[in-house]
């Protein structure tokens, strides 16, 4: 394909929608200022080079009537661990939980009891390229529907076992059924050790950051938020780990307004709590970006 056209300023502002009548500091939360990088031209191999994405304005989001938080008692987000999580190569699930609680505040996030690998109802194979065990994600997705708690707005199962959706595919990072409010995602390939590399710098921090991005991105889809085409944004579609690494952890003004309408948080307070988390975890570029954003909103 490769025929994606970058939205212009008018299209970006139209995607956010009218901000008339808002209190000034609240309104500025959904104005870009100079803080947001515009969506980059896709290169060969990037998501938008191979996938046609029409975008989703705030009005289109509201008109789609996404699942309402709290309807039918569904007010929590759940993480379901499957199999073993070796400390050397796995993200810290408790820290992922804390991050999701800040990202989707004030929603409650719970980690469900781990399902041991031998009890996971998986169709398996050995990957011909890596020689590693894989689980069939399509089969697992159907089996996991019965694991969604009654009070769950969305459940994401996570594993350190590699996944594949069907024969003919080498692997897949994850798969989800947003209608059924369930997804499964593998962190297996997030650590450089998967391909025999030592990795540069702090590999543990890299794994944690990648996992944080993917969990918040995929849970964003559970709220009915589609892939973003307006800015560099956590809701951008990605085709590879390098493309994932190039996307920010934050939401653009368009996607932030959608999530705010869904959850009802105070955007400024949310930014302030995220900055604390980023500094605590030595994610300093993210912390500095959020601080700049808070300063701009508050001026």
Secondary structure, 3 states (H helix, E strand, C coil): CCCCCCCCHHHHHHHHCCCCCCCHHHHHCCCCCCCCCECCCCCCCCHHHHCCCCCCCHHHHHHCCCCCCCHHHCCEEEEEEECCCCCCCCCCHHHHHHHHHHHCCCCEEEEEEEECHHHCCCCEEECCCCCCEEEEHHHHHHHHHHHCCCCEEEEEEEECCEEECCCCCCCECEEEECCCCEEEEECHHHCHHHHCCCCCCCHHHHHHHHHHHHHHHHHHHHCCCCCCCCECCCCCCCCCHHHHHHCCCCCCHHHHHHHHHHHCCCHHHHHHHHHHHHHHCCCHHHHHHHHHHHHHHHC
